């Protein structure tokens, strides 16, 4: 559909990607990727209007992927919403809270995610753009 904004969903859990895709397709065109490396490549080729990005993924974690996207002039202006199951468990993982603060993501939302809340949050970061 012409005129619809595009959202890239990057997560390594296929069932979650499908749930997010179905929720977001009510309002957006959705492109998917299943690891950080594939996600960065798709962001560069697809030029989405927003990215929903998981933290813990194979090949390239979400912090690294977000940092690469924000440092690339071709993708730096794309708003990123970090979707994570890490949340309050930062201290018990290899992911330091400081890493999350250092990247320039526009929003964070914890798993499990409410599809309607995710839709509202994605719409909000796109409107800021």
DSSP file (Angstrom, degrees, kcal/mol; ACC not computed):
  #  RESIDUE AA STRUCTURE BP1 BP2  ACC     N-H-->O    O-->H-N    N-H-->O    O-->H-N    TCO  KAPPA ALPHA  PHI   PSI    X-CA   Y-CA   Z-CA
    1    1 A X    >         0   0    0      0, 0.0     3,-1.0     0, 0.0     2,-0.2   0.000 360.0 360.0 360.0 130.7    0.0    0.0    0.0
    2    2 A X  T 3   +     0   0    0      1,-0.2     3,-0.1     0, 0.0     0, 0.0  -0.498 360.0  27.3 -74.4 142.3    1.3    3.4   -0.9
    3    3 A X  T 3  S+     0   0    0      1,-0.3     2,-0.2    -2,-0.2    -1,-0.2   0.233  87.4 124.2  93.5 -14.6    1.7    5.9    1.8
    4    4 A X    <   -     0   0    0     -3,-1.0    -1,-0.3     1,-0.1    24,-0.1  -0.587  61.9-121.8 -80.0 142.7    2.1    3.4    4.6
    5    5 A X        -     0   0    0     22,-0.4    24,-2.8    -2,-0.2     2,-0.4  -0.464  24.5-126.1 -79.0 156.3    5.3    3.7    6.8
    6    6 A X  E     -a   29   0A   0     22,-0.2    43,-3.0    41,-0.2    44,-1.1  -0.881  20.0-167.3-111.1 135.2    7.7    0.7    7.0
    7    7 A X  E     -ab  30  50A   0     22,-2.8    24,-2.6    -2,-0.4     2,-0.5  -0.977  10.5-148.8-121.7 133.4    8.9   -0.9   10.2
    8    8 A X  E     -ab  31  51A   0     42,-2.4    44,-3.0    -2,-0.4     2,-0.5  -0.896  10.6-159.9 -99.8 125.3   11.8   -3.4   10.4
    9    9 A X  E     -ab  32  52A   0     22,-2.9    24,-2.2    -2,-0.5     2,-0.5  -0.932   7.5-173.1-107.1 122.8   11.4   -6.0   13.2
   10   10 A X  E     +ab  33  53A   0     42,-3.2    44,-2.6    -2,-0.5     2,-0.3  -0.944  27.5 127.1-121.3 109.7   14.7   -7.7   14.2
   11   11 A X        -     0   0    0     22,-2.0    22,-0.1    -2,-0.5    46,-0.1  -0.971  53.0-137.5-159.2 146.5   14.4  -10.6   16.6
   12   12 A X  S    S+     0   0    0     44,-0.3     2,-0.8    -2,-0.3    22,-0.1   0.407  82.2  89.6 -91.4   3.2   15.6  -14.2   16.7
   13   13 A X     >  -     0   0    0      1,-0.2     4,-2.6     2,-0.0     3,-0.4  -0.855  61.5-162.5-101.3 102.3   12.3  -15.6   18.0
   14   14 A X  H  > S+     0   0    0     -2,-0.8     4,-2.3     1,-0.2    -1,-0.2   0.851  88.2  52.2 -54.6 -40.1   10.2  -16.5   15.0
   15   15 A X  H  > S+     0   0    0      2,-0.2     4,-2.1     1,-0.2    -1,-0.2   0.909 112.0  46.0 -64.3 -40.6    6.9  -16.7   17.0
   16   16 A X  H  > S+     0   0    0     -3,-0.4     4,-2.8     2,-0.2     5,-0.2   0.909 110.6  53.0 -67.8 -41.9    7.5  -13.3   18.5
   17   17 A X  H  X S+     0   0    0     -4,-2.6     4,-2.9     1,-0.2    -2,-0.2   0.916 110.1  49.0 -58.0 -43.1    8.4  -11.8   15.1
   18   18 A X  H  X S+     0   0    0     -4,-2.3     4,-2.5    -5,-0.2    -1,-0.2   0.911 111.3  48.7 -64.9 -42.6    5.1  -13.2   13.7
   19   19 A X  H  X S+     0   0    0     -4,-2.1     4,-2.0     2,-0.2    -2,-0.2   0.920 114.6  45.6 -62.8 -43.7    3.1  -11.7   16.6
   20   20 A X  H  X S+     0   0    0     -4,-2.8     4,-2.9     2,-0.2     5,-0.3   0.921 111.6  52.4 -65.2 -43.9    4.8   -8.3   16.2
   21   21 A X  H  X S+     0   0    0     -4,-2.9     4,-2.4    -5,-0.2    -2,-0.2   0.931 110.1  48.0 -58.2 -46.2    4.3   -8.4   12.5
   22   22 A X  H  < S+     0   0    0     -4,-2.5     4,-0.4     1,-0.2    -1,-0.2   0.886 113.8  47.4 -63.8 -38.2    0.6   -9.1   12.8
   23   23 A X  H >< S+     0   0    0     -4,-2.0     3,-0.9    -5,-0.2    -2,-0.2   0.935 116.5  42.2 -67.4 -45.9    0.2   -6.3   15.4
   24   24 A X  H >X S+     0   0    0     -4,-2.9     4,-3.0     1,-0.2     3,-2.1   0.790  99.0  72.3 -75.0 -27.9    2.1   -3.7   13.4
   25   25 A X  T 3< S+     0   0    0     -4,-2.4    -1,-0.2     1,-0.3    -2,-0.2   0.652  80.7  75.4 -65.7 -12.6    0.6   -4.6   10.0
   26   26 A X  T <4 S+     0   0    0     -3,-0.9    -1,-0.3    -4,-0.4    -2,-0.2   0.808 121.9   6.8 -62.9 -26.8   -2.6   -3.1   11.1
   27   27 A X  T <4 S+     0   0    0     -3,-2.1   -22,-0.4    -4,-0.2     2,-0.3   0.595 128.1  42.2-129.3 -21.4   -0.9    0.3   10.5
   28   28 A X  S  < S-     0   0    0     -4,-3.0     2,-0.4   -24,-0.1   -22,-0.2  -0.865  74.0-110.1-131.0 159.3    2.5   -0.3    8.9
   29   29 A X  E     -a    6   0A   0    -24,-2.8   -22,-2.8    -2,-0.3     2,-0.4  -0.746  43.9-148.1 -80.2 140.8    4.3   -2.3    6.2
   30   30 A X  E     -a    7   0A   0     -2,-0.4     2,-0.4   -24,-0.2   -22,-0.2  -0.950  20.1-175.2-123.9 133.2    6.6   -4.8    8.1
   31   31 A X  E     -a    8   0A   0    -24,-2.6   -22,-2.9    -2,-0.4     2,-0.3  -0.932  18.6-152.0-117.8 144.7    9.9   -6.2    7.1
   32   32 A X  E     -a    9   0A   0     -2,-0.4     2,-0.3   -24,-0.2   -22,-0.2  -0.872  17.9-180.0-124.9 155.3   11.6   -8.8    9.3
   33   33 A X  E     -a   10   0A   0    -24,-2.2   -22,-2.0    -2,-0.3     3,-0.1  -0.976  18.3-150.1-145.8 151.3   15.1  -10.1   10.1
   34   34 A X  S    S+     0   0    0     -2,-0.3    24,-0.3   -24,-0.2     2,-0.3   0.274  75.3  23.6-114.5  10.1   16.1  -12.8   12.5
   35   35 A X  S  > S-     0   0    0     22,-0.1     4,-2.4     1,-0.1     5,-0.1  -0.964  83.3-100.8-161.4 167.7   19.6  -11.7   13.8
   36   36 A X  H  > S+     0   0    0     22,-1.1     4,-2.4    24,-0.8     5,-0.2   0.866 117.5  51.0 -63.4 -39.1   21.5   -8.5   14.2
   37   37 A X  H  > S+     0   0    0     21,-0.4     4,-2.2     2,-0.2    -1,-0.2   0.953 113.5  44.4 -64.3 -48.8   23.7   -8.9   11.1
   38   38 A X  H  > S+     0   0    0      1,-0.2     4,-2.6     2,-0.2    -2,-0.2   0.880 112.9  54.4 -61.1 -37.8   20.7   -9.6    8.8
   39   39 A X  H  X S+     0   0    0     -4,-2.4     4,-2.5     2,-0.2    -2,-0.2   0.912 107.4  47.5 -64.3 -44.4   18.9   -6.7   10.5
   40   40 A X  H  X S+     0   0    0     -4,-2.4     4,-2.0     2,-0.2    -1,-0.2   0.924 113.0  49.7 -62.9 -43.8   21.6   -4.1    9.9
   41   41 A X  H  X S+     0   0    0     -4,-2.2     4,-1.9     1,-0.2    -2,-0.2   0.924 112.8  46.6 -60.9 -44.6   21.8   -5.3    6.2
   42   42 A X  H  X S+     0   0    0     -4,-2.6     4,-3.5     1,-0.2     5,-0.5   0.874 108.7  55.2 -67.6 -36.7   18.0   -5.0    5.8
   43   43 A X  H  X S+     0   0    0     -4,-2.5     4,-1.6     1,-0.2     5,-0.2   0.911 110.2  46.9 -61.4 -40.2   17.9   -1.6    7.5
   44   44 A X  H  < S+     0   0    0     -4,-2.0    -2,-0.2    -5,-0.2    -1,-0.2   0.874 121.2  35.8 -69.5 -37.0   20.5   -0.3    5.0
   45   45 A X  H  < S+     0   0    0     -4,-1.9    -2,-0.2    -5,-0.2    -3,-0.2   0.854 124.6  38.1 -86.3 -35.3   18.7   -1.8    2.0
   46   46 A X  H  < S-     0   0    0     -4,-3.5    -3,-0.2    -5,-0.2    -2,-0.2   0.712  84.9-150.2 -90.0 -22.7   15.0   -1.3    3.0
   47   47 A X     <  -     0   0    0     -4,-1.6   -41,-0.2    -5,-0.5    -4,-0.1   0.956  23.0-161.8  49.6  61.4   15.3    2.2    4.7
   48   48 A X        -     0   0    0     -5,-0.2   -41,-0.2    -6,-0.1     3,-0.1  -0.201  25.7-127.3 -68.7 165.2   12.5    1.6    7.2
   49   49 A X  S    S+     0   0    0    -43,-3.0    30,-0.7     1,-0.2     2,-0.3   0.651  91.4   4.4 -84.8 -18.2   10.8    4.4    9.0
   50   50 A X  E     -bc   7  79A   0    -44,-1.1   -42,-2.4    28,-0.2     2,-0.4  -0.975  66.2-141.5-159.6 159.2   11.4    2.7   12.4
   51   51 A X  E     -bc   8  80A   0     28,-2.1    30,-3.2    -2,-0.3     2,-0.6  -0.995   1.1-157.9-130.1 132.2   13.1   -0.4   13.8
   52   52 A X  E     -bc   9  81A   0    -44,-3.0   -42,-3.2    -2,-0.4     2,-0.5  -0.961  28.4-172.4-104.7 119.0   12.0   -2.7   16.6
   53   53 A X  E     -bc  10  82A   0     28,-2.8    30,-3.1    -2,-0.6   -42,-0.2  -0.956  18.8-146.9-129.0 122.6   15.2   -4.4   17.8
   54   54 A X  E     - c   0  83A   0    -44,-2.6    30,-0.2    -2,-0.5     3,-0.1  -0.429  10.5-145.2 -76.6 158.2   15.8   -7.2   20.2
   55   55 A X  S    S+     0   0    0     28,-0.7     7,-3.1     1,-0.2     2,-0.9   0.922  81.9  56.9 -89.3 -56.4   19.0   -7.2   22.4
   56   56 A X  S    S+     0   0    0      5,-0.2   -44,-0.3     6,-0.1     2,-0.3  -0.683  73.5 134.0 -89.0 105.0   20.0  -10.8   22.7
   57   57 A X        -     0   0    0     -2,-0.9   -22,-0.1    -3,-0.1     2,-0.1  -0.965  53.3 -99.7-144.6 157.6   20.4  -12.3   19.3
   58   58 A X  S    S+     0   0    0    -24,-0.3     2,-2.3    -2,-0.3   -22,-1.1  -0.343  97.8  15.5 -74.5 162.3   23.0  -14.5   17.4
   59   59 A X  S    S+     0   0    0    -24,-0.1     2,-0.3   -23,-0.1    -1,-0.2  -0.166 137.2  13.7  71.1 -43.1   25.6  -13.1   15.1
   60   60 A X  S    S-     0   0    0     -2,-2.3   -24,-0.8     4,-0.0   -23,-0.1  -0.847  79.4-132.9-160.9 121.4   25.3   -9.5   16.3
   61   61 A X     >  -     0   0    0     -2,-0.3     4,-2.6   -25,-0.1    -5,-0.2  -0.250  30.5-105.1 -75.2 168.8   23.4   -8.4   19.5
   62   62 A X  H  > S+     0   0    0     -7,-3.1     4,-2.9     1,-0.2     5,-0.2   0.828 117.8  55.5 -64.3 -34.8   21.0   -5.5   19.5
   63   63 A X  H  > S+     0   0    0     -8,-0.3     4,-2.4     2,-0.2    -1,-0.2   0.942 112.1  43.6 -63.0 -45.7   23.4   -3.1   21.2
   64   64 A X  H  > S+     0   0    0      2,-0.2     4,-2.5     1,-0.2    -2,-0.2   0.924 115.1  49.0 -64.6 -45.0   26.0   -3.6   18.5
   65   65 A X  H  X S+     0   0    0     -4,-2.6     4,-2.4     2,-0.2    -2,-0.2   0.930 112.6  47.5 -61.2 -45.6   23.4   -3.5   15.7
   66   66 A X  H  X S+     0   0    0     -4,-2.9     4,-2.6     1,-0.2     5,-0.2   0.923 111.2  50.8 -62.8 -44.2   21.9   -0.2   17.0
   67   67 A X  H  X S+     0   0    0     -4,-2.4     4,-1.5    -5,-0.2    -1,-0.2   0.924 111.1  48.8 -59.6 -44.6   25.3    1.4   17.5
   68   68 A X  H  X S+     0   0    0     -4,-2.5     4,-0.8     1,-0.2    -1,-0.2   0.916 112.4  48.3 -61.6 -43.2   26.2    0.5   13.9
   69   69 A X  H  < S+     0   0    0     -4,-2.4     3,-0.5     1,-0.2     6,-0.3   0.887 111.9  48.7 -65.3 -38.7   23.0    1.9   12.5
   70   70 A X  H  < S+     0   0    0     -4,-2.6    -1,-0.2     1,-0.2    -2,-0.2   0.741 111.4  50.3 -74.7 -22.6   23.3    5.1   14.5
   71   71 A X  H  < S+     0   0    0     -4,-1.5     2,-0.6    -5,-0.2    -1,-0.2   0.581  93.9  86.7 -88.6 -10.7   26.9    5.6   13.3
   72   72 A X  S >X S-     0   0    0     -4,-0.8     4,-2.0    -3,-0.5     3,-1.6  -0.806  71.8-146.8 -93.9 121.8   26.0    5.0    9.6
   73   73 A X  T 34 S+     0   0    0     -2,-0.6     4,-0.3     1,-0.3    -1,-0.1   0.766  98.0  58.0 -60.6 -24.8   24.9    8.3    7.9
   74   74 A X  T 34 S+     0   0    0      1,-0.2    -1,-0.3     2,-0.1    -4,-0.1   0.698 123.3  20.0 -77.9 -19.0   22.4    6.3    5.8
   75   75 A X  T X4 S+     0   0    0     -3,-1.6     3,-1.7    -6,-0.3    -2,-0.2   0.413  92.3 101.4-127.4  -2.3   20.5    4.8    8.8
   76   76 A X  T 3< S+     0   0    0     -4,-2.0    -3,-0.1     1,-0.3    -2,-0.1   0.754  82.0  53.0 -62.5 -25.7   21.4    7.1   11.7
   77   77 A X  T 3  S+     0   0    0     -4,-0.3     2,-0.5    -8,-0.1    -1,-0.3   0.507  80.6 107.8 -89.6  -3.1   18.0    9.0   11.5
   78   78 A X  S <  S-     0   0    0     -3,-1.7   -28,-0.2    -9,-0.2     2,-0.1  -0.631  74.4-124.4 -75.5 122.0   15.9    5.9   11.7
   79   79 A X  E     -c   50   0A   0    -30,-0.7   -28,-2.1    -2,-0.5     2,-0.4  -0.430  25.1-152.5 -69.2 141.4   14.3    5.7   15.1
   80   80 A X  E     -c   51   0A   0     24,-0.3    26,-1.9   -30,-0.2    27,-1.4  -0.955  11.5-163.3-120.2 130.5   14.9    2.5   17.1
   81   81 A X  E     -cd  52 107A   0    -30,-3.2   -28,-2.8    -2,-0.4     2,-0.5  -0.964  20.0-141.7-109.3 117.2   12.7    0.9   19.7
   82   82 A X  E     -cd  53 108A   0     25,-3.0    27,-2.7    -2,-0.6     2,-0.5  -0.672  13.6-165.2 -81.7 127.6   14.7   -1.7   21.8
   83   83 A X  E     +cd  54 109A   0    -30,-3.1   -28,-0.7    -2,-0.5     2,-0.4  -0.966  21.3 168.3-113.0 120.2   12.6   -4.7   22.6
   84   84 A X  E     - d   0 110A   0     25,-2.1    27,-2.7    -2,-0.5   -30,-0.1  -0.987  47.2-164.4-144.5 144.7   14.2   -6.8   25.4
   85   85 A X  S    S+     0   0    0     -2,-0.4     4,-0.1    25,-0.2     3,-0.1   0.447  92.0  74.6 -92.0  -5.6   13.7   -9.6   27.8
   86   86 A X    >   +     0   0    0      1,-0.1     3,-3.8     2,-0.1     4,-0.1   0.958  62.6 125.0 -71.7 -52.7   16.8   -8.4   29.6
   87   87 A X  G >  S+     0   0    0      1,-0.3     3,-1.0     2,-0.2    -1,-0.1   0.045  84.7   8.3  35.3-113.4   15.1   -5.4   31.2
   88   88 A X  G 3  S+     0   0    0      1,-0.2     3,-0.3    -3,-0.1    -1,-0.3   0.443 121.9  72.2 -76.3   1.1   15.6   -5.6   35.0
   89   89 A X  G X   +     0   0    0     -3,-3.8     3,-1.7     1,-0.2    -1,-0.2   0.193  56.8 118.4-100.6  16.5   18.0   -8.5   34.7
   90   90 A X  G X  S+     0   0    0     -3,-1.0     3,-1.9     1,-0.3     5,-0.2   0.883  71.3  57.5 -48.3 -45.8   20.9   -6.5   33.2
   91   91 A X  G 3  S+     0   0    0     -3,-0.3    -1,-0.3     1,-0.3    -2,-0.1   0.724 105.4  50.1 -62.8 -22.5   23.1   -7.3   36.2
   92   92 A X  G <  S+     0   0    0     -3,-1.7    -1,-0.3    -6,-0.1     2,-0.3   0.244 108.0  61.4-100.4  11.9   22.8  -11.1   35.6
   93   93 A X  S <  S-     0   0    0     -3,-1.9    -7,-0.0     2,-0.3     0, 0.0  -0.772  92.1-106.8-127.6 174.2   23.6  -11.0   31.9
   94   94 A X  S    S+     0   0    0     -2,-0.3     2,-0.8     2,-0.1    -3,-0.1   0.533  95.2  96.0 -77.2  -4.6   26.6   -9.9   29.8
   95   95 A X        -     0   0    0     -5,-0.2    -2,-0.3     3,-0.0     2,-0.2  -0.775  68.8-149.9 -93.1 109.9   24.6   -6.9   28.8
   96   96 A X    >>  -     0   0    0     -2,-0.8     4,-1.1     1,-0.1     3,-0.8  -0.518  18.2-128.3 -78.6 144.5   25.5   -3.9   31.0
   97   97 A X  H 3> S+     0   0    0      1,-0.3     4,-1.5     2,-0.2     3,-0.4   0.869 110.2  62.6 -57.9 -36.2   22.9   -1.3   31.6
   98   98 A X  H 3> S+     0   0    0      1,-0.2     4,-2.1     2,-0.2    -1,-0.3   0.857  96.3  58.7 -58.5 -35.4   25.5    1.3   30.5
   99   99 A X  H <> S+     0   0    0     -3,-0.8     4,-1.4     1,-0.2    -1,-0.2   0.897 105.0  49.7 -61.2 -39.4   25.5   -0.3   27.1
  100  100 A X  H  < S+     0   0    0     -4,-1.1     5,-0.3    -3,-0.4    -1,-0.2   0.826 111.9  47.6 -68.1 -31.9   21.8    0.4   26.8
  101  101 A X  H  < S+     0   0    0     -4,-1.5    -1,-0.2     1,-0.2    -2,-0.2   0.791 106.6  58.5 -78.9 -28.3   22.2    4.0   27.8
  102  102 A X  H  < S+     0   0    0     -4,-2.1    -2,-0.2    -5,-0.2    -1,-0.2   0.837  91.3  78.1 -72.6 -33.6   25.1    4.5   25.4
  103  103 A X  S  < S-     0   0    0     -4,-1.4     2,-0.3    -5,-0.2   -36,-0.1  -0.393  86.3-122.9 -76.3 158.8   23.2    3.6   22.2
  104  104 A X        +     0   0    0    -38,-0.1   -24,-0.3    -2,-0.1    -1,-0.1  -0.200  49.8 154.6 -99.9  43.6   20.9    6.2   20.8
  105  105 A X        -     0   0    0     -2,-0.3   -24,-0.2    -5,-0.3     3,-0.1  -0.433  40.7-142.6 -68.8 145.3   17.6    4.2   20.8
  106  106 A X  S    S+     0   0    0    -26,-1.9     2,-0.3     1,-0.2   -25,-0.2   0.743  76.6   3.2 -81.2 -24.4   14.5    6.3   21.0
  107  107 A X  E     -d   81   0A   0    -27,-1.4   -25,-3.0     2,-0.0     2,-0.4  -0.990  57.5-147.5-158.7 157.8   12.6    4.0   23.3
  108  108 A X  E     -d   82   0A   0     -2,-0.3     2,-0.3   -27,-0.2   -25,-0.2  -0.981  14.1-179.1-128.1 141.8   12.8    0.7   25.2
  109  109 A X  E     -d   83   0A   0    -27,-2.7   -25,-2.1    -2,-0.4     2,-0.2  -0.994  21.1-130.4-141.1 138.8   10.0   -1.8   25.9
  110  110 A X  E     -d   84   0A   0     -2,-0.3     2,-0.3   -27,-0.2   -25,-0.2  -0.579  32.9 -86.5 -90.7 149.2   10.3   -5.0   27.9
  111  111 A X  S    S+     0   0    0    -27,-2.7     2,-0.1    -2,-0.2    -1,-0.0  -0.647 104.2  59.3 -83.5 150.8    9.1   -8.5   26.9
  112  112 A X  S    S-     0   0    0     -2,-0.3     2,-0.4     1,-0.0    -2,-0.1   0.587  87.4-160.4 -69.0 146.1    6.6   -9.9   27.1
  113  113 A X        -     0   0    0     -2,-0.1     2,-0.6    -4,-0.1    -2,-0.1  -0.782  18.9-130.6-105.2 139.2    5.1   -7.1   25.0
  114  114 A X     >  -     0   0    0     -2,-0.4     4,-2.6     1,-0.1     5,-0.2  -0.772  19.6-141.0 -81.8 123.0    1.5   -6.1   24.7
  115  115 A X  H  > S+     0   0    0     -2,-0.6     4,-2.3     1,-0.2    -1,-0.1   0.862 100.2  49.0 -56.7 -39.3    0.8   -5.8   20.9
  116  116 A X  H  > S+     0   0    0      2,-0.2     4,-2.2     1,-0.2    -1,-0.2   0.893 111.4  49.0 -68.9 -38.9   -1.3   -2.7   21.3
  117  117 A X  H  > S+     0   0    0      2,-0.2     4,-2.6     1,-0.2    -2,-0.2   0.912 111.1  50.7 -64.7 -42.2    1.3   -1.0   23.5
  118  118 A X  H  X S+     0   0    0     -4,-2.6     4,-2.7     2,-0.2     5,-0.2   0.923 109.0  51.3 -61.1 -44.8    4.0   -1.8   20.9
  119  119 A X  H  X S+     0   0    0     -4,-2.3     4,-2.3    -5,-0.2    -1,-0.2   0.916 111.8  47.3 -58.7 -44.5    1.8   -0.4   18.1
  120  120 A X  H  X S+     0   0    0     -4,-2.2     4,-2.1     2,-0.2    -2,-0.2   0.913 113.1  48.2 -62.7 -43.1    1.3    2.8   20.1
  121  121 A X  H  X S+     0   0    0     -4,-2.6     4,-2.1     2,-0.2    -2,-0.2   0.899 112.0  48.2 -68.4 -40.3    5.0    3.2   20.9
  122  122 A X  H  X S+     0   0    0     -4,-2.7     4,-2.0     2,-0.2     5,-0.2   0.938 111.8  50.3 -64.4 -45.7    6.1    2.5   17.3
  123  123 A X  H  X S+     0   0    0     -4,-2.3     4,-2.1    -5,-0.2    -2,-0.2   0.892 109.7  52.7 -58.0 -39.4    3.6    5.1   16.0
  124  124 A X  H  X S+     0   0    0     -4,-2.1     4,-1.4     1,-0.2    -1,-0.2   0.905 108.7  47.0 -66.3 -42.3    4.9    7.6   18.6
  125  125 A X  H  X S+     0   0    0     -4,-2.1     4,-0.7     1,-0.2    -1,-0.2   0.829 112.1  51.5 -72.1 -28.2    8.6    7.2   17.5
  126  126 A X  H >< S+     0   0    0     -4,-2.0     3,-0.6     1,-0.2    -1,-0.2   0.897 106.9  53.2 -70.7 -39.5    7.7    7.6   13.9
  127  127 A X  H 3< S+     0   0    0     -4,-2.1    -2,-0.2     1,-0.2    -1,-0.2   0.829 104.2  56.5 -64.6 -31.3    5.7   10.8   14.6
  128  128 A X  H 3<        0   0    0     -4,-1.4    -1,-0.2     1,-0.3    -2,-0.2   0.784 360.0 360.0 -66.9 -26.8    8.7   12.3   16.3
  129  129 A X    <<        0   0    0     -4,-0.7    -1,-0.3    -3,-0.6    -2,-0.2   0.469 360.0 360.0 -64.1 360.0   10.7   11.7   13.1
